[in-house]
C-alpha cells in the first residue's frame, strides 16, 4: 500500500525491498505480483460494524444500507489508485485456470448487519436480491461505473448511489408488505 500511495507500480522485487525481506522470501509466498496484490490485507483497513454504521439505528434498514454503501464507496474514492491496481490484479489472477475468484466479502458481512431488521419482514429471495444490488452500488465497481461510464465526479455519483440504495430498501420493504403471506419469510 505504501508503494501504491507513492504512485509506484509494485513488483515483487519492490515489495520485498519495502517489506525488508529477501526476493526469495517474497517469491516463496507469492509467485506472481498479481497473487500478492489480490491478497491485499483489506481486513486491516476495513472498519468494524460500529465504524461502518455509526450511530444509525439498527432497526432502520434504509439508513444502515446507505451507510454501508457510502462507507465502501468512499473507501474506494479515498484509495482509488490502490483499488484500481487491486482490481486489475484480481481480474488477471482469476483468468488463470487454476485460480478461484479472490475477493473478500467485507461488504456482504456489513450488509448482513445493516439489513438484519428486514429478516422476517421480506422474503428471503428478496433479501438476497437486495444484498446483491447493494453490493453493486458500493466499492470500486460502483466508483468505476460512476466515473468511467457515466462521466460523473465522485460526489455526484455518491448522491445518485445513496438515492438508489435507499430506493432499493424501500422497494424490498413494499414487496414484503404485498406478499399476503400469513407467515413471515425466514
Secondary structure, 3 states (H helix, E strand, C coil): CHHHHCCCCCCHHHHHHHHCCCHHHHHHHCCCHHHHHHCCCHHHCCCCHHHHHCCCCCCCHHHHHHHHHHHHHHHHHHCHHHHHHHHHHHHHHHCCCCCCCCCCCHHHHHHHHHCHHHECCECHHHHHHHHHHHHHCCHHHHHHHHHHHCCCCHHHHHHHHHHHHHHHHHHHHHHHHCCCCCCCCC
